[in-house]
């Protein structure tokens, strides 16, 4: 539908800020998209902190609201017409929905009426998709694990691993002085959701067993209400599990994840829920830090055991302690694994996934 040689890709985002893995990946991909071939247009659910970045990148965007589900047929028809007019006015060639938690959005109906291909991006395993997912032209899954375990299998899938902007980590600063860590401390970090599915309890139990007064443990993430978020921790519950261990420090929720990685010597990710990808794994590599991760979900597609980190079986506390202690005790091993992690990230998890996604766009658009 676009009137020039560039194809307009309209991204329907569920967030207007860097508020989770899906949004972080989308806004990273927007930095990497080939602007000589594709013109991104981002629809945001509301005002938010990502707008200055989009302005800096010169990317068109609009405050659209959340995708429009049926709320009475007359209103729904109006939403379809509004979306169709917007797509035609802006010359949209392809609609990319950056999540899968939708039911019957008017935007998909509008796209189908106009013959616009729809890509749905699976950032998690989807067992029970909404009925309109089957109208997608393609599902982009963040890992082979996610593609293999998601429905509907009747829609074509392509694996597009997550990307990371390494420059962000190169500009990071060390927070040791600010957070009260000494230069000689070995800092072992948990960075992410403070939930049982992420293995928060395993990390704390591991910390209690690691030897060395110079070993410090940093927990960064948001404590939330368990009544609203299953398996979450309140801060009081987290502190109860820490049980007064002065080596373990909870630093709260922070938006400067790159600085937390810079401050760390080792990153640990003991997930137990079928991790769809595990963005922390490539962020650790971008920061040149070794990681100890569970052999869970899509993580083995990122971590090569013994190269850029260690893999242990889910719930294997003894293995978690052993591999982490090994890294604590061997500075040269930490450096070697961290450098290998950066090499793997640069080769496989920077622009390469975006090129694969662009190839999928090209194939869909060539079929029109």
ABEGO torsion letter per residue (X at the ends): XBABABBBBBBBBABABBAEAAAAAAAAAAAABBAAABBBBBBBABBBAAAAAAAAAGBBBBBAEBBBBBBEAAAAAAAAAAAAAAAAAAGBABBBBABABBBBBAAAAAAAAAGBBBBBBBABBBABBBAAAAABABBBBABAAAAAABOBAABBBBBBBBBBBAAAAAABBBAAAAAGBBAABBBBBBBEBBBAAAGAAAAAAAAAABBEAABBBBBBEBBBBAAABBGBBBAAAAAAAAGGBAABBBAEBBABAAAAAAABABBBBBBAAGBAAGAAAAAAAAAGBBBBBBBBEAAAAABBBGAAEBBBBBGBAAAAAAAAAAAAABAAAAAAAAAAAAAAAAAAABAAAAAAAAAAAAAAAAAX
